[in-house]
Amino acid sequence: VAVFDITTKSGKPIFIADDPKKKHWEPVWQVRWKKTVHGKPNSFTSISSDGRIVDWVMAKTELVNLEVMTIKAKEKLE
């Protein structure tokens, strides 16, 4: 997961989760930004085809995550 500041032209992420223990292992399907609270860091939730739903907080110097849940398929999709 990476966060970009689209108001700049650098093209580089301002936050990135590249630690294998923290990042999604498969493509992210959806991201939802949470309501911004004054004085609190921005945060969002992501869901991936790896079955993980993860909350992310944009702390001062890092992207911190908390796994909300893991969804497991009962049967293999074809």
N, C-alpha and C positions, 0 to 999 in steps of 0.2 A: 504494500500500500504506500502510495506517495501522495503528498499534498503540494499543489502548485499555486503560486500567486499569479493569476492570469493578468494582473495589472502591470506586471513587468515583462520585459522581452527576453529575460535571461534563458527561459526554457528549462531551468534547473529546478528540481523540487526544493521546497523550503523545509519539508519534513519527509523522511523516508523510513520505512520499516524494512530493513534488510537482514535482520537477525532471523535465521531459520526457525527459531523457537517462537517468534512473534508474528511473522508474516503469514498470509494465506498461502497455501501450497498449490491452489488452482485459481482460475480466473475469478475475479470479483464480479458479481452479477448486479449488485445494487448498493448504493451508498445513500444514506439519509443524514443530512446535517441536523443536529439538535438545536433547539431554540437557544440563542445566545443569552447568557446571563451576565449582566454588568459585573466586572471584576473577576470573572471566571474565564478559564481558557476555552477556546472553541472546541467542540467535540462532534463526533459523528459515529454512525454505526454502519458496518459493512457486512454483507453476506456473500459467501463464495460457494462455488460448486464443490469445495472440499467439505461442505456441510457445517462450517463454523460461522457463527454470528458473533461479531466482535465489536465492542465499544472502543473508540479511540479518542484520546485527549491530546490536544496540541499543547504540551507543556512548554516551558520557556526554551529548552534546548533539545527536546526529544519528543517523539511520538510514543505515547504510553498506551498500552492496550490492556483490555480485560475481556476475556472470553465469556460471552453471555451464555451460549449453549452450543452444542453440537447436534446436528440433525443427521440421523443415519437412515438410509433407504432400507426398506424391508425387502425389496426385490430389485434385481438388476434391471435397469431401463435399457431398452434396445433401440 
